[in-house]
Amino acid sequence: MVDLTIAAIPFFWGSMGAEALYLKRTRDAGAAPSAGDYEWRDTATSLGMGVASLVVPAVTRYATSPDLFARRVSAAVLLLAKGSSLPGRAHLLMPKLIAGGTV
């Protein structure tokens, strides 16, 4: 099943674009400035917080489960100590996506 948060992202971006277009047309038609007028900084902040809400759980997963990170790093160190190459197994250091979970 698709996570509804992930499925809503295109609609979020689309609604932001539709609102920006509406406000631009209203402003170009000579309407007085309103409280709903956005600057580019408002849009960038809103989108940045949306992206951060998806990225932060992936990063903090190691903070909540330090033994997971320690196991993966120690396995990589042991491989390097044996003289093995690491690039083929470097994906083990990064969190994996879990079906039905967040990023």
PDB file as gemmi writes it, atoms N, CA and C in Angstrom:
CRYST1    1.000    1.000    1.000  90.00  90.00  90.00 P 1                      
ATOM      1  N   MET A   1       0.846  -1.183   0.000  1.00  0.00           N  
ATOM      2  CA  MET A   1       0.000   0.000   0.000  1.00  0.00           C  
ATOM      3  C   MET A   1       0.888   1.241   0.000  1.00  0.00           C  
ATOM      4  N   VAL A   2       0.484   2.247  -0.721  1.00  0.00           N  
ATOM      5  CA  VAL A   2       1.247   3.483  -0.840  1.00  0.00           C  
ATOM      6  C   VAL A   2       1.033   4.339   0.408  1.00  0.00           C  
ATOM      7  N   ASP A   3       2.139   4.872   0.929  1.00  0.00           N  
ATOM      8  CA  ASP A   3       2.061   5.783   2.069  1.00  0.00           C  
ATOM      9  C   ASP A   3       1.373   7.066   1.594  1.00  0.00           C  
ATOM     10  N   LEU A   4       0.332   7.485   2.283  1.00  0.00           N  
ATOM     11  CA  LEU A   4      -0.423   8.655   1.848  1.00  0.00           C  
ATOM     12  C   LEU A   4       0.407   9.929   1.894  1.00  0.00           C  
ATOM     13  N   THR A   5       1.378   9.989   2.793  1.00  0.00           N  
ATOM     14  CA  THR A   5       2.244  11.170   2.838  1.00  0.00           C  
ATOM     15  C   THR A   5       3.026  11.296   1.540  1.00  0.00           C  
ATOM     16  N   ILE A   6       3.561  10.187   1.075  1.00  0.00           N  
ATOM     17  CA  ILE A   6       4.329  10.202  -0.166  1.00  0.00           C  
ATOM     18  C   ILE A   6       3.410  10.498  -1.352  1.00  0.00           C  
ATOM     19  N   ALA A   7       2.224   9.934  -1.336  1.00  0.00           N  
ATOM     20  CA  ALA A   7       1.279  10.161  -2.433  1.00  0.00           C  
ATOM     21  C   ALA A   7       0.800  11.611  -2.471  1.00  0.00           C  
ATOM     22  N   ALA A   8       0.813  12.310  -1.342  1.00  0.00           N  
ATOM     23  CA  ALA A   8       0.322  13.686  -1.281  1.00  0.00           C  
ATOM     24  C   ALA A   8       1.344  14.704  -1.764  1.00  0.00           C  
ATOM     25  N   ILE A   9       2.603  14.320  -1.918  1.00  0.00           N  
ATOM     26  CA  ILE A   9       3.649  15.278  -2.293  1.00  0.00           C  
ATOM     27  C   ILE A   9       3.347  15.980  -3.615  1.00  0.00           C  
ATOM     28  N   PRO A  10       2.970  15.273  -4.683  1.00  0.00           N  
ATOM     29  CA  PRO A  10       2.664  16.001  -5.927  1.00  0.00           C  
ATOM     30  C   PRO A  10       1.511  16.988  -5.773  1.00  0.00           C  
ATOM     31  N   PHE A  11       0.518  16.643  -4.969  1.00  0.00           N  
ATOM     32  CA  PHE A  11      -0.599  17.546  -4.748  1.00  0.00           C  
ATOM     33  C   PHE A  11      -0.163  18.769  -3.952  1.00  0.00           C  
ATOM     34  N   PHE A  12       0.751  18.584  -3.008  1.00  0.00           N  
ATOM     35  CA  PHE A  12       1.285  19.689  -2.223  1.00  0.00           C  
ATOM     36  C   PHE A  12       2.010  20.673  -3.141  1.00  0.00           C  
ATOM     37  N   TRP A  13       2.908  20.141  -3.974  1.00  0.00           N  
ATOM     38  CA  TRP A  13       3.651  20.999  -4.903  1.00  0.00           C  
ATOM     39  C   TRP A  13       2.699  21.672  -5.890  1.00  0.00           C  
ATOM     40  N   GLY A  14       1.731  20.917  -6.375  1.00  0.00           N  
ATOM     41  CA  GLY A  14       0.769  21.476  -7.318  1.00  0.00           C  
ATOM     42  C   GLY A  14      -0.066  22.585  -6.710  1.00  0.00           C  
ATOM     43  N   SER A  15      -0.500  22.401  -5.465  1.00  0.00           N  
ATOM     44  CA  SER A  15      -1.300  23.441  -4.815  1.00  0.00           C  
ATOM     45  C   SER A  15      -0.462  24.683  -4.546  1.00  0.00           C  
ATOM     46  N   MET A  16       0.817  24.503  -4.222  1.00  0.00           N  
ATOM     47  CA  MET A  16       1.706  25.656  -4.035  1.00  0.00           C  
ATOM     48  C   MET A  16       1.851  26.419  -5.351  1.00  0.00           C  
ATOM     49  N   GLY A  17       2.021  25.681  -6.449  1.00  0.00           N  
ATOM     50  CA  GLY A  17       2.147  26.329  -7.753  1.00  0.00           C  
ATOM     51  C   GLY A  17       0.869  27.039  -8.166  1.00  0.00           C  
ATOM     52  N   ALA A  18      -0.286  26.404  -7.935  1.00  0.00           N  
ATOM     53  CA  ALA A  18      -1.572  27.009  -8.284  1.00  0.00           C  
ATOM     54  C   ALA A  18      -1.809  28.276  -7.467  1.00  0.00           C  
ATOM     55  N   GLU A  19      -1.462  28.238  -6.204  1.00  0.00           N  
ATOM     56  CA  GLU A  19      -1.638  29.412  -5.356  1.00  0.00           C  
ATOM     57  C   GLU A  19      -0.720  30.550  -5.811  1.00  0.00           C  
ATOM     58  N   ALA A  20       0.534  30.215  -6.132  1.00  0.00           N  
ATOM     59  CA  ALA A  20       1.475  31.238  -6.603  1.00  0.00           C  
ATOM     60  C   ALA A  20       0.974  31.866  -7.901  1.00  0.00           C  
ATOM     61  N   LEU A  21       0.446  31.040  -8.817  1.00  0.00           N  
ATOM     62  CA  LEU A  21      -0.077  31.545 -10.079  1.00  0.00           C  
ATOM     63  C   LEU A  21      -1.282  32.452  -9.848  1.00  0.00           C  
ATOM     64  N   TYR A  22      -2.181  32.033  -8.971  1.00  0.00           N  
ATOM     65  CA  TYR A  22      -3.362  32.838  -8.653  1.00  0.00           C  
ATOM     66  C   TYR A  22      -2.958  34.188  -8.062  1.00  0.00           C  
ATOM     67  N   LEU A  23      -2.033  34.169  -7.104  1.00  0.00           N  
ATOM     68  CA  LEU A  23      -1.607  35.418  -6.473  1.00  0.00           C  
ATOM     69  C   LEU A  23      -0.901  36.330  -7.465  1.00  0.00           C  
ATOM     70  N   LYS A  24      -0.130  35.760  -8.384  1.00  0.00           N  
ATOM     71  CA  LYS A  24       0.554  36.572  -9.392  1.00  0.00           C  
ATOM     72  C   LYS A  24      -0.456  37.231 -10.324  1.00  0.00           C  
ATOM     73  N   ARG A  25      -1.438  36.449 -10.768  1.00  0.00           N  
ATOM     74  CA  ARG A  25      -2.465  37.020 -11.665  1.00  0.00           C  
ATOM     75  C   ARG A  25      -3.277  38.098 -10.952  1.00  0.00           C  
ATOM     76  N   THR A  26      -3.585  37.887  -9.687  1.00  0.00           N  
ATOM     77  CA  THR A  26      -4.344  38.862  -8.919  1.00  0.00           C  
ATOM     78  C   THR A  26      -3.529  40.140  -8.751  1.00  0.00           C  
ATOM     79  N   ARG A  27      -2.253  39.988  -8.455  1.00  0.00           N  
ATOM     80  CA  ARG A  27      -1.367  41.141  -8.277  1.00  0.00           C  
ATOM     81  C   ARG A  27      -1.197  41.887  -9.608  1.00  0.00           C  
ATOM     82  N   ASP A  28      -1.052  41.140 -10.714  1.00  0.00           N  
ATOM     83  CA  ASP A  28      -0.905  41.773 -12.024  1.00  0.00           C  
ATOM     84  C   ASP A  28      -2.184  42.496 -12.457  1.00  0.00           C  
ATOM     85  N   ALA A  29      -3.329  42.063 -11.944  1.00  0.00           N  
ATOM     86  CA  ALA A  29      -4.604  42.700 -12.293  1.00  0.00           C  
ATOM     87  C   ALA A  29      -4.815  43.999 -11.521  1.00  0.00           C  
ATOM     88  N   GLY A  30      -3.892  44.324 -10.621  1.00  0.00           N  
ATOM     89  CA  GLY A  30      -3.982  45.594  -9.902  1.00  0.00           C  
ATOM     90  C   GLY A  30      -4.595  45.485  -8.528  1.00  0.00           C  
ATOM     91  N   ALA A  31      -4.758  44.294  -7.996  1.00  0.00           N  
ATOM     92  CA  ALA A  31      -5.337  44.145  -6.657  1.00  0.00           C  
ATOM     93  C   ALA A  31      -4.357  44.646  -5.604  1.00  0.00           C  
ATOM     94  N   ALA A  32      -4.884  45.125  -4.519  1.00  0.00           N  
ATOM     95  CA  ALA A  32      -4.051  45.608  -3.417  1.00  0.00           C  
ATOM     96  C   ALA A  32      -3.375  44.415  -2.738  1.00  0.00           C  
ATOM     97  N   PRO A  33      -2.193  44.619  -2.171  1.00  0.00           N  
ATOM     98  CA  PRO A  33      -1.523  43.519  -1.457  1.00  0.00           C  
ATOM     99  C   PRO A  33      -2.394  42.991  -0.313  1.00  0.00           C  
ATOM    100  N   SER A  34      -2.350  41.689  -0.120  1.00  0.00           N  
ATOM    101  CA  SER A  34      -3.135  41.074   0.956  1.00  0.00           C  
ATOM    102  C   SER A  34      -2.210  40.275   1.862  1.00  0.00           C  
ATOM    103  N   ALA A  35      -2.766  39.803   2.954  1.00  0.00           N  
ATOM    104  CA  ALA A  35      -1.981  39.009   3.899  1.00  0.00           C  
ATOM    105  C   ALA A  35      -1.586  37.664   3.302  1.00  0.00           C  
ATOM    106  N   GLY A  36      -2.280  37.232   2.247  1.00  0.00           N  
ATOM    107  CA  GLY A  36      -1.985  35.948   1.625  1.00  0.00           C  
ATOM    108  C   GLY A  36      -0.861  36.000   0.599  1.00  0.00           C  
ATOM    109  N   ASP A  37      -0.336  37.194   0.334  1.00  0.00           N  
ATOM    110  CA  ASP A  37       0.748  37.313  -0.636  1.00  0.00           C  
ATOM    111  C   ASP A  37       2.011  36.678  -0.067  1.00  0.00           C  
ATOM    112  N   TYR A  38       2.639  35.838  -0.869  1.00  0.00           N  
ATOM    113  CA  TYR A  38       3.859  35.151  -0.461  1.00  0.00           C  
ATOM    114  C   TYR A  38       5.064  35.754  -1.151  1.00  0.00           C  
ATOM    115  N   GLU A  39       6.165  35.712  -0.456  1.00  0.00           N  
ATOM    116  CA  GLU A  39       7.445  36.025  -1.076  1.00  0.00           C  
ATOM    117  C   GLU A  39       8.114  34.701  -1.398  1.00  0.00           C  
ATOM    118  N   TRP A  40       9.158  34.741  -2.204  1.00  0.00           N  
ATOM    119  CA  TRP A  40       9.863  33.510  -2.550  1.00  0.00           C  
ATOM    120  C   TRP A  40      10.458  32.863  -1.311  1.00  0.00           C  
ATOM    121  N   ARG A  41      10.808  33.666  -0.297  1.00  0.00           N  
ATOM    122  CA  ARG A  41      11.377  33.098   0.933  1.00  0.00           C  
ATOM    123  C   ARG A  41      10.340  32.266   1.692  1.00  0.00           C  
ATOM    124  N   ASP A  42       9.086  32.694   1.655  1.00  0.00           N  
ATOM    125  CA  ASP A  42       8.030  31.920   2.307  1.00  0.00           C  
ATOM    126  C   ASP A  42       7.887  30.543   1.653  1.00  0.00           C  
ATOM    127  N   THR A  43       7.899  30.537   0.327  1.00  0.00           N  
ATOM    128  CA  THR A  43       7.765  29.284  -0.410  1.00  0.00           C  
ATOM    129  C   THR A  43       8.950  28.372  -0.154  1.00  0.00           C  
ATOM    130  N   ALA A  44      10.163  28.941  -0.188  1.00  0.00           N  
ATOM    131  CA  ALA A  44      11.366  28.140   0.048  1.00  0.00           C  
ATOM    132  C   ALA A  44      11.363  27.546   1.457  1.00  0.00           C  
ATOM    133  N   THR A  45      10.922  28.310   2.431  1.00  0.00           N  
ATOM    134  CA  THR A  45      10.864  27.811   3.806  1.00  0.00           C  
ATOM    135  C   THR A  45       9.849  26.684   3.932  1.00  0.00           C  
ATOM    136  N   SER A  46       8.685  26.865   3.342  1.00  0.00           N  
ATOM    137  CA  SER A  46       7.653  25.837   3.413  1.00  0.00           C  
ATOM    138  C   SER A  46       8.100  24.540   2.752  1.00  0.00           C  
ATOM    139  N   LEU A  47       8.681  24.646   1.573  1.00  0.00           N  
ATOM    140  CA  LEU A  47       9.146  23.450   0.876  1.00  0.00           C  
ATOM    141  C   LEU A  47      10.316  22.809   1.610  1.00  0.00           C  
ATOM    142  N   GLY A  48      11.192  23.618   2.167  1.00  0.00           N  
ATOM    143  CA  GLY A  48      12.323  23.084   2.932  1.00  0.00           C  
ATOM    144  C   GLY A  48      11.862  22.307   4.153  1.00  0.00           C  
ATOM    145  N   MET A  49      10.844  22.814   4.843  1.00  0.00           N  
ATOM    146  CA  MET A  49      10.329  22.095   6.006  1.00  0.00           C  
ATOM    147  C   MET A  49       9.652  20.799   5.586  1.00  0.00           C  
ATOM    148  N   GLY A  50       8.996  20.807   4.433  1.00  0.00           N  
ATOM    149  CA  GLY A  50       8.376  19.573   3.942  1.00  0.00           C  
ATOM    150  C   GLY A  50       9.405  18.507   3.616  1.00  0.00           C  
ATOM    151  N   VAL A  51      10.476  18.916   2.962  1.00  0.00           N  
ATOM    152  CA  VAL A  51      11.549  17.967   2.632  1.00  0.00           C  
ATOM    153  C   VAL A  51      12.230  17.484   3.904  1.00  0.00           C  
ATOM    154  N   ALA A  52      12.478  18.400   4.833  1.00  0.00           N  
ATOM    155  CA  ALA A  52      13.130  18.018   6.091  1.00  0.00           C  
ATOM    156  C   ALA A  52      12.281  17.025   6.878  1.00  0.00           C  
ATOM    157  N   SER A  53      10.960  17.146   6.791  1.00  0.00           N  
ATOM    158  CA  SER A  53      10.102  16.218   7.523  1.00  0.00           C  
ATOM    159  C   SER A  53      10.217  14.795   6.987  1.00  0.00           C  
ATOM    160  N   LEU A  54      10.707  14.652   5.755  1.00  0.00           N  
ATOM    161  CA  LEU A  54      10.929  13.317   5.204  1.00  0.00           C  
ATOM    162  C   LEU A  54      12.359  12.831   5.436  1.00  0.00           C  
ATOM    163  N   VAL A  55      13.313  13.751   5.469  1.00  0.00           N  
ATOM    164  CA  VAL A  55      14.723  13.379   5.590  1.00  0.00           C  
ATOM    165  C   VAL A  55      15.121  13.131   7.041  1.00  0.00           C  
ATOM    166  N   VAL A  56      14.622  13.933   7.962  1.00  0.00           N  
ATOM    167  CA  VAL A  56      15.037  13.833   9.368  1.00  0.00           C  
ATOM    168  C   VAL A  56      14.781  12.448   9.960  1.00  0.00           C  
ATOM    169  N   PRO A  57      13.649  11.794   9.718  1.00  0.00           N  
ATOM    170  CA  PRO A  57      13.476  10.454  10.282  1.00  0.00           C  
ATOM    171  C   PRO A  57      14.529   9.453   9.800  1.00  0.00           C  
ATOM    172  N   ALA A  58      14.964   9.595   8.552  1.00  0.00           N  
ATOM    173  CA  ALA A  58      15.989   8.677   8.044  1.00  0.00           C  
ATOM    174  C   ALA A  58      17.315   8.907   8.746  1.00  0.00           C  
ATOM    175  N   VAL A  59      17.642  10.154   9.019  1.00  0.00           N  
ATOM    176  CA  VAL A  59      18.911  10.473   9.671  1.00  0.00           C  
ATOM    177  C   VAL A  59      18.864  10.119  11.158  1.00  0.00           C  
ATOM    178  N   THR A  60      17.768  10.411  11.813  1.00  0.00           N  
ATOM    179  CA  THR A  60      17.684  10.167  13.253  1.00  0.00           C  
ATOM    180  C   THR A  60      17.452   8.700  13.592  1.00  0.00           C  
ATOM    181  N   ARG A  61      17.249   7.894  12.583  1.00  0.00           N  
ATOM    182  CA  ARG A  61      17.076   6.466  12.848  1.00  0.00           C  
ATOM    183  C   ARG A  61      18.296   5.896  13.559  1.00  0.00           C  
ATOM    184  N   TYR A  62      19.478   6.404  13.187  1.00  0.00           N  
ATOM    185  CA  TYR A  62      20.696   5.947  13.848  1.00  0.00           C  
ATOM    186  C   TYR A  62      20.799   6.501  15.264  1.00  0.00           C  
ATOM    187  N   ALA A  63      20.243   7.660  15.518  1.00  0.00           N  
ATOM    188  CA  ALA A  63      20.278   8.220  16.865  1.00  0.00           C  
ATOM    189  C   ALA A  63      19.399   7.398  17.805  1.00  0.00           C  
ATOM    190  N   THR A  64      18.315   6.843  17.287  1.00  0.00           N  
ATOM    191  CA  THR A  64      17.429   6.042  18.124  1.00  0.00           C  
ATOM    192  C   THR A  64      17.862   4.586  18.189  1.00  0.00           C  
ATOM    193  N   SER A  65      18.731   4.175  17.258  1.00  0.00           N  
ATOM    194  CA  SER A  65      19.213   2.801  17.249  1.00  0.00           C  
ATOM    195  C   SER A  65      20.723   2.790  16.992  1.00  0.00           C  
ATOM    196  N   PRO A  66      21.525   3.210  17.982  1.00  0.00           N  
ATOM    197  CA  PRO A  66      22.963   3.300  17.762  1.00  0.00           C  
ATOM    198  C   PRO A  66      23.618   1.942  17.517  1.00  0.00           C  
ATOM    199  N   ASP A  67      23.036   0.860  18.036  1.00  0.00           N  
ATOM    200  CA  ASP A  67      23.641  -0.454  17.809  1.00  0.00           C  
ATOM    201  C   ASP A  67      23.552  -0.865  16.343  1.00  0.00           C  
ATOM    202  N   LEU A  68      22.512  -0.418  15.643  1.00  0.00           N  
ATOM    203  CA  LEU A  68      22.403  -0.685  14.209  1.00  0.00           C  
ATOM    204  C   LEU A  68      23.570  -0.039  13.463  1.00  0.00           C  
ATOM    205  N   PHE A  69      23.829   1.213  13.764  1.00  0.00           N  
ATOM    206  CA  PHE A  69      24.933   1.919  13.128  1.00  0.00           C  
ATOM    207  C   PHE A  69      26.269   1.290  13.518  1.00  0.00           C  
ATOM    208  N   ALA A  70      26.438   0.951  14.794  1.00  0.00           N  
ATOM    209  CA  ALA A  70      27.699   0.370  15.265  1.00  0.00           C  
ATOM    210  C   ALA A  70      27.986  -0.970  14.590  1.00  0.00           C  
ATOM    211  N   ARG A  71      26.956  -1.795  14.419  1.00  0.00           N  
ATOM    212  CA  ARG A  71      27.153  -3.082  13.747  1.00  0.00           C  
ATOM    213  C   ARG A  71      27.629  -2.901  12.315  1.00  0.00           C  
ATOM    214  N   ARG A  72      27.013  -1.969  11.616  1.00  0.00           N  
ATOM    215  CA  ARG A  72      27.375  -1.761  10.212  1.00  0.00           C  
ATOM    216  C   ARG A  72      28.766  -1.160  10.067  1.00  0.00           C  
ATOM    217  N   VAL A  73      29.102  -0.233  10.932  1.00  0.00           N  
ATOM    218  CA  VAL A  73      30.443   0.367  10.865  1.00  0.00           C  
ATOM    219  C   VAL A  73      31.497  -0.653  11.247  1.00  0.00           C  
ATOM    220  N   SER A  74      31.236  -1.449  12.283  1.00  0.00           N  
ATOM    221  CA  SER A  74      32.234  -2.443  12.695  1.00  0.00           C  
ATOM    222  C   SER A  74      32.432  -3.503  11.610  1.00  0.00           C  
ATOM    223  N   ALA A  75      31.376  -3.870  10.908  1.00  0.00           N  
ATOM    224  CA  ALA A  75      31.521  -4.823   9.810  1.00  0.00           C  
ATOM    225  C   ALA A  75      32.376  -4.224   8.695  1.00  0.00           C  
ATOM    226  N   ALA A  76      32.197  -2.947   8.413  1.00  0.00           N  
ATOM    227  CA  ALA A  76      32.998  -2.291   7.381  1.00  0.00           C  
ATOM    228  C   ALA A  76      34.454  -2.196   7.798  1.00  0.00           C  
ATOM    229  N   VAL A  77      34.701  -1.892   9.078  1.00  0.00           N  
ATOM    230  CA  VAL A  77      36.078  -1.799   9.576  1.00  0.00           C  
ATOM    231  C   VAL A  77      36.754  -3.161   9.502  1.00  0.00           C  
ATOM    232  N   LEU A  78      36.038  -4.219   9.863  1.00  0.00           N  
ATOM    233  CA  LEU A  78      36.618  -5.557   9.788  1.00  0.00           C  
ATOM    234  C   LEU A  78      36.943  -5.945   8.350  1.00  0.00           C  
ATOM    235  N   LEU A  79      36.091  -5.571   7.413  1.00  0.00           N  
ATOM    236  CA  LEU A  79      36.374  -5.844   6.004  1.00  0.00           C  
ATOM    237  C   LEU A  79      37.628  -5.115   5.539  1.00  0.00           C  
ATOM    238  N   LEU A  80      37.750  -3.873   5.958  1.00  0.00           N  
ATOM    239  CA  LEU A  80      38.938  -3.111   5.585  1.00  0.00           C  
ATOM    240  C   LEU A  80      40.196  -3.697   6.223  1.00  0.00           C  
ATOM    241  N   ALA A  81      40.066  -4.170   7.459  1.00  0.00           N  
ATOM    242  CA  ALA A  81      41.215  -4.750   8.147  1.00  0.00           C  
ATOM    243  C   ALA A  81      41.665  -6.040   7.475  1.00  0.00           C  
ATOM    244  N   LYS A  82      40.727  -6.796   6.912  1.00  0.00           N  
ATOM    245  CA  LYS A  82      41.076  -8.029   6.212  1.00  0.00           C  
ATOM    246  C   LYS A  82      41.687  -7.753   4.843  1.00  0.00           C  
ATOM    247  N   GLY A  83      41.607  -6.509   4.395  1.00  0.00           N  
ATOM    248  CA  GLY A  83      42.144  -6.161   3.087  1.00  0.00           C  
ATOM    249  C   GLY A  83      41.106  -6.211   2.000  1.00  0.00           C  
ATOM    250  N   SER A  84      39.855  -6.408   2.351  1.00  0.00           N  
ATOM    251  CA  SER A  84      38.787  -6.424   1.355  1.00  0.00           C  
ATOM    252  C   SER A  84      38.495  -4.999   0.898  1.00  0.00           C  
ATOM    253  N   SER A  85      37.876  -4.905  -0.239  1.00  0.00           N  
ATOM    254  CA  SER A  85      37.473  -3.577  -0.705  1.00  0.00           C  
ATOM    255  C   SER A  85      36.094  -3.255  -0.148  1.00  0.00           C  
ATOM    256  N   LEU A  86      35.887  -2.025   0.175  1.00  0.00           N  
ATOM    257  CA  LEU A  86      34.639  -1.600   0.799  1.00  0.00           C  
ATOM    258  C   LEU A  86      33.567  -1.132  -0.175  1.00  0.00           C  
ATOM    259  N   PRO A  87      33.902  -0.551  -1.323  1.00  0.00           N  
ATOM    260  CA  PRO A  87      32.836   0.031  -2.148  1.00  0.00           C  
ATOM    261  C   PRO A  87      31.690  -0.908  -2.487  1.00  0.00           C  
ATOM    262  N   GLY A  88      31.946  -2.187  -2.642  1.00  0.00           N  
ATOM    263  CA  GLY A  88      30.857  -3.106  -2.945  1.00  0.00           C  
ATOM    264  C   GLY A  88      29.890  -3.298  -1.800  1.00  0.00           C  
ATOM    265  N   ARG A  89      30.334  -3.014  -0.589  1.00  0.00           N  
ATOM    266  CA  ARG A  89      29.488  -3.215   0.589  1.00  0.00           C  
ATOM    267  C   ARG A  89      29.170  -1.900   1.284  1.00  0.00           C  
ATOM    268  N   ALA A  90      29.494  -0.779   0.672  1.00  0.00           N  
ATOM    269  CA  ALA A  90      29.264   0.514   1.309  1.00  0.00           C  
ATOM    270  C   ALA A  90      27.781   0.785   1.541  1.00  0.00           C  
ATOM    271  N   HIS A  91      26.917   0.142   0.764  1.00  0.00           N  
ATOM    272  CA  HIS A  91      25.479   0.361   0.941  1.00  0.00           C  
ATOM    273  C   HIS A  91      25.000  -0.106   2.313  1.00  0.00           C  
ATOM    274  N   LEU A  92      25.775  -0.925   3.000  1.00  0.00           N  
ATOM    275  CA  LEU A  92      25.363  -1.397   4.320  1.00  0.00           C  
ATOM    276  C   LEU A  92      25.449  -0.303   5.376  1.00  0.00           C  
ATOM    277  N   LEU A  93      26.181   0.759   5.097  1.00  0.00           N  
ATOM    278  CA  LEU A  93      26.302   1.842   6.068  1.00  0.00           C  
ATOM    279  C   LEU A  93      25.102   2.779   6.043  1.00  0.00           C  
ATOM    280  N   MET A  94      24.358   2.764   4.974  1.00  0.00           N  
ATOM    281  CA  MET A  94      23.217   3.667   4.830  1.00  0.00           C  
ATOM    282  C   MET A  94      21.930   2.948   5.244  1.00  0.00           C  
ATOM    283  N   PRO A  95      20.963   3.693   5.762  1.00  0.00           N  
ATOM    284  CA  PRO A  95      19.701   3.063   6.132  1.00  0.00           C  
ATOM    285  C   PRO A  95      18.978   2.531   4.906  1.00  0.00           C  
ATOM    286  N   LYS A  96      18.290   1.441   5.085  1.00  0.00           N  
ATOM    287  CA  LYS A  96      17.515   0.854   3.989  1.00  0.00           C  
ATOM    288  C   LYS A  96      16.060   1.274   4.121  1.00  0.00           C  
ATOM    289  N   LEU A  97      15.393   1.396   2.984  1.00  0.00           N  
ATOM    290  CA  LEU A  97      13.984   1.723   3.013  1.00  0.00           C  
ATOM    291  C   LEU A  97      13.191   0.476   3.399  1.00  0.00           C  
ATOM    292  N   ILE A  98      12.276   0.666   4.299  1.00  0.00           N  
ATOM    293  CA  ILE A  98      11.422  -0.425   4.767  1.00  0.00           C  
ATOM    294  C   ILE A  98      10.041  -0.216   4.182  1.00  0.00           C  
ATOM    295  N   ALA A  99       9.492  -1.259   3.596  1.00  0.00           N  
ATOM    296  CA  ALA A  99       8.155  -1.148   3.002  1.00  0.00           C  
ATOM    297  C   ALA A  99       7.143  -0.716   4.053  1.00  0.00           C  
ATOM    298  N   GLY A 100       6.383   0.313   3.750  1.00  0.00           N  
ATOM    299  CA  GLY A 100       5.383   0.811   4.671  1.00  0.00           C  
ATOM    300  C   GLY A 100       5.939   1.777   5.693  1.00  0.00           C  
ATOM    301  N   GLY A 101       7.259   2.010   5.682  1.00  0.00           N  
ATOM    302  CA  GLY A 101       7.874   2.940   6.630  1.00  0.00           C  
ATOM    303  C   GLY A 101       8.106   4.285   5.994  1.00  0.00           C  
ATOM    304  N   THR A 102       8.687   5.172   6.752  1.00  0.00           N  
ATOM    305  CA  THR A 102       9.033   6.479   6.207  1.00  0.00           C  
ATOM    306  C   THR A 102      10.418   6.408   5.620  1.00  0.00           C  
ATOM    307  N   VAL A 103      10.821   7.471   4.975  1.00  0.00           N  
ATOM    308  CA  VAL A 103      12.133   7.493   4.296  1.00  0.00           C  
ATOM    309  C   VAL A 103      13.242   7.238   5.258  1.00  0.00           C  
TER     310      VAL A 103                                                      
END                                                                             
